[in-house]
Amino acid sequence: MRRRRATKIVATLGPATAAPDKIAALFEAGVDVFRLNFSHGAQADHKALLETVRALEKATGRPIGIMADLQGPKLRVGAFSGGRVRLDEGARFRLDLDKAPGDARRANLPHPEVFAALSPDTDLLLDDGNIRLRVEKCGDGFAETRVITGGTLSDRKGVNVPNAVLPLSPLTAKDRSDLAFALDMGADWIALSFVQRPEDVAEARKLIGGRAGVLVKLEKPAAIGKLDEIIELSEAVMVARGDLGVEMPPEDVPPLQRRIVSACRLAGKPVVVATQMLESMMRLPVPTRAEASDVATAVYEGVDAVMLSAETASGQYPVEAVKMMDRIIRRVQADPAYFPSLHATVAATDHSASDAISTAAGLVAHTIGAAAIMSYTTSGATALRAARERPDVPIIALTSSLQTARRLAIAWGLHCVHTSDVSNFTDMVHKATQTARGEGFAEKGERVVITAGVPFGTPGATNVLRIAWVEG
């Protein structure tokens, strides 16, 4: 099944799309990677979803990526005696460790780590930023605050601390259990929430041990100050605009998205843009024009993938949302200005044979009008190098590793084919040309550009570029 676009689609599974026929419909509509959100549902539910996706993969013969998104620490206030209170602007409000039900003067905040990070004039955001408190006095286990933006606050609403680095690991006890479970199930990507510093990524990498790709969700302003180091330690990055939009002024999020995407492209790391992309399609069959423009902007920026969250997990039009996203992406990529704008940002290259070959492959393919670039890859590094150049011809990644094929499903422009290793040049050319034709990318008499490494099957040893004719 060939996608007629380079930018990939990630879709979240949930109550609206748990049935096998719904998952199959999402895949047919254009989903490349399915996201399992461990903030909701039991482990058994996620296992059933993963097994359904794997059965679909076997039936269709197409590698499908699976992302396990860990919940991360969730900071919340406690309960109130009446279920909710009204906080008026200018009023004083105390947060403390007392578990007694709260009222209009105080509330429980059962997170001593938060108090340890506070200082006078620090802002606290409650209920997705709808209420803003400013710390006037704080100490061990308490904070006296002034209400800057008032509103109604109800039980267990979330708390954000945008201008402080909290002494919290991004992996709670629940996350560690879910991580081990996801790895045992065979998830291809582990998405890390609440990352604040490079050490958070290093901690997770040690636990994952290479069994899945590490995808860092950038949703904390503290992480932006260490952006390059965090990208270096990750295999992929997500611009998680939901929490970013809570902890930062709305006008700061678009330029920050652009900065993150650019940094990831320069580093050759896949980058996903997520949150509220087609949110109105949770209840309507068509998006707003602003949402369509938002998706298009991300595609023009050169992101590897765009993601649907509640739209497919619990919305009324999950399949329609995927189809709409597919249409928007294909329309953008048909714009004559699309590829020139992508090529205005040139990724940095290493002084290596692998980078030289991958860079040359795109130029050669464009010059000769090749039907496709055929990239033999073991670890996935060669295919990612090819994708980093954003060539204007399709890239077929041929790999003997099913795990690699699944993981590469998130990367821009890669059509992944799980196949056996080759042993010589004749076999290399024959398999590449026949695959290009069999997968619907080339016809008899057309040419393909082939990249590979000799000795064959050696990870990271791309040192061969070959032009070949597709024969009958």
Secondary structure as the mmCIF struct_conf table of DSSP 4:
data_model
#
loop_
_struct_conf.conf_type_id
_struct_conf.id
_struct_conf.beg_label_comp_id
_struct_conf.beg_label_asym_id
_struct_conf.beg_label_seq_id
_struct_conf.end_label_comp_id
_struct_conf.end_label_asym_id
_struct_conf.end_label_seq_id
BEND BEND1 ARG A 4 ARG A 4
BEND BEND2 ALA A 6 THR A 7
STRN STRN1 LYS A 8 LEU A 13
HELX_RH_3T_P HELX_RH_3T_P1 PRO A 15 THR A 17
BEND BEND3 ALA A 19 ALA A 19
HELX_RH_AL_P HELX_RH_AL_P1 PRO A 20 ALA A 29
TURN_TY1_P TURN_TY1_P1 GLY A 30 GLY A 30
STRN STRN2 VAL A 33 ASN A 37
TURN_TY1_P TURN_TY1_P2 PHE A 38 SER A 39
BEND BEND4 HIS A 40 GLY A 41
HELX_RH_AL_P HELX_RH_AL_P2 GLN A 43 THR A 60
TURN_TY1_P TURN_TY1_P3 GLY A 61 GLY A 61
STRN STRN3 GLY A 65 ASP A 69
STRN STRN4 ARG A 76 ARG A 76
STRN STRN5 PHE A 80 PHE A 80
TURN_TY1_P TURN_TY1_P4 SER A 81 GLY A 82
BEND BEND5 GLY A 83 GLY A 83
STRN STRN6 ARG A 84 LEU A 87
TURN_TY1_P TURN_TY1_P5 GLU A 89 GLY A 90
STRN STRN7 ARG A 92 ASP A 96
BEND BEND6 LEU A 97 LEU A 97
BEND BEND7 ALA A 100 ALA A 100
HELX_LH_PP_P HELX_LH_PP_P1 PRO A 101 PRO A 101
STRN STRN8 GLY A 102 GLY A 102
BEND BEND8 ALA A 104 ARG A 105
STRN STRN9 ARG A 106 ASN A 108
HELX_RH_AL_P HELX_RH_AL_P3 PRO A 112 ALA A 117
TURN_TY1_P TURN_TY1_P6 PRO A 120 ASP A 121
STRN STRN10 ASP A 123 LEU A 126
TURN_TY1_P TURN_TY1_P7 ASP A 127 ASN A 130
STRN STRN11 ILE A 131 GLY A 139
TURN_TY1_P TURN_TY1_P8 ASP A 140 GLY A 141
STRN STRN12 PHE A 142 THR A 149
STRN STRN13 GLY A 151 SER A 154
TURN_TY1_P TURN_TY1_P9 ASP A 155 ARG A 156
STRN STRN14 GLY A 158 GLY A 158
STRN STRN15 VAL A 159 ASN A 160
TURN_TY1_P TURN_TY1_P10 PRO A 162 ASN A 163
BEND BEND9 ALA A 164 ALA A 164
BEND BEND10 PRO A 167 PRO A 167
BEND BEND11 PRO A 170 PRO A 170
HELX_RH_AL_P HELX_RH_AL_P4 ALA A 173 MET A 185
TURN_TY1_P TURN_TY1_P11 GLY A 186 GLY A 186
BEND BEND12 ASP A 188 ASP A 188
STRN STRN16 TRP A 189 LEU A 192
HELX_LH_PP_P HELX_LH_PP_P2 SER A 193 SER A 193
BEND BEND13 PHE A 194 PHE A 194
BEND BEND14 ARG A 197 ARG A 197
HELX_RH_AL_P HELX_RH_AL_P5 PRO A 198 ILE A 208
TURN_TY1_P TURN_TY1_P12 GLY A 209 GLY A 210
BEND BEND15 ARG A 211 ALA A 212
STRN STRN17 GLY A 213 LEU A 218
HELX_RH_AL_P HELX_RH_AL_P6 PRO A 221 ILE A 224
TURN_TY1_P TURN_TY1_P13 GLY A 225 LYS A 226
HELX_RH_AL_P HELX_RH_AL_P7 LEU A 227 LEU A 233
BEND BEND16 GLU A 235 GLU A 235
STRN STRN18 ALA A 236 ALA A 240
HELX_RH_AL_P HELX_RH_AL_P8 ARG A 241 GLU A 247
BEND BEND17 MET A 248 MET A 248
HELX_RH_3T_P HELX_RH_3T_P2 PRO A 250 ASP A 252
HELX_RH_AL_P HELX_RH_AL_P9 VAL A 253 ALA A 267
TURN_TY1_P TURN_TY1_P14 GLY A 268 GLY A 268
STRN STRN19 VAL A 271 ALA A 274
BEND BEND18 THR A 275 LEU A 278
HELX_RH_3T_P HELX_RH_3T_P3 GLU A 279 MET A 282
TURN_TY1_P TURN_TY1_P15 ARG A 283 ARG A 283
BEND BEND19 LEU A 284 VAL A 286
HELX_RH_AL_P HELX_RH_AL_P10 ARG A 289 GLU A 301
TURN_TY1_P TURN_TY1_P16 GLY A 302 GLY A 302
BEND BEND20 ASP A 304 ASP A 304
STRN STRN20 ALA A 305 LEU A 308
BEND BEND21 SER A 309 SER A 309
HELX_RH_AL_P HELX_RH_AL_P11 ALA A 310 ALA A 313
TURN_TY1_P TURN_TY1_P17 SER A 314 SER A 314
BEND BEND22 GLN A 316 GLN A 316
HELX_RH_AL_P HELX_RH_AL_P12 PRO A 318 GLN A 333
TURN_TY1_P TURN_TY1_P18 ALA A 334 ALA A 334
BEND BEND23 ASP A 335 ASP A 335
TURN_TY1_P TURN_TY1_P19 PRO A 336 ALA A 337
HELX_RH_AL_P HELX_RH_AL_P13 TYR A 338 HIS A 343
TURN_TY1_P TURN_TY1_P20 ALA A 344 ALA A 344
BEND BEND24 THR A 345 THR A 345
HELX_LH_PP_P HELX_LH_PP_P3 VAL A 346 ALA A 348
BEND BEND25 HIS A 351 SER A 352
HELX_RH_AL_P HELX_RH_AL_P14 ALA A 353 ILE A 368
TURN_TY1_P TURN_TY1_P21 GLY A 369 GLY A 369
BEND BEND26 ALA A 371 ALA A 371
STRN STRN21 ALA A 372 TYR A 376
BEND BEND27 THR A 378 GLY A 380
HELX_RH_AL_P HELX_RH_AL_P15 ALA A 381 ARG A 388
TURN_TY1_P TURN_TY1_P22 GLU A 389 GLU A 389
BEND BEND28 ASP A 392 VAL A 393
STRN STRN22 ILE A 395 THR A 399
BEND BEND29 SER A 400 SER A 400
HELX_RH_AL_P HELX_RH_AL_P16 LEU A 402 ARG A 407
HELX_RH_3T_P HELX_RH_3T_P4 LEU A 408 ILE A 410
BEND BEND30 ALA A 411 ALA A 411
TURN_TY1_P TURN_TY1_P23 TRP A 412 GLY A 413
STRN STRN23 LEU A 414 HIS A 418
BEND BEND31 ASN A 424 ASN A 424
HELX_RH_AL_P HELX_RH_AL_P17 PHE A 425 GLY A 438
TURN_TY1_P TURN_TY1_P24 GLU A 439 GLY A 440
BEND BEND32 PHE A 441 PHE A 441
TURN_TY1_P TURN_TY1_P25 LYS A 444 GLY A 445
STRN STRN24 ARG A 447 GLY A 453
BEND BEND33 VAL A 454 PRO A 455
TURN_TY1_P TURN_TY1_P26 PHE A 456 GLY A 457
TURN_TY1_P TURN_TY1_P27 PRO A 459 GLY A 460
STRN STRN25 THR A 462 TRP A 469
HELX_LH_PP_P HELX_LH_PP_P4 VAL A 470 GLU A 471
#
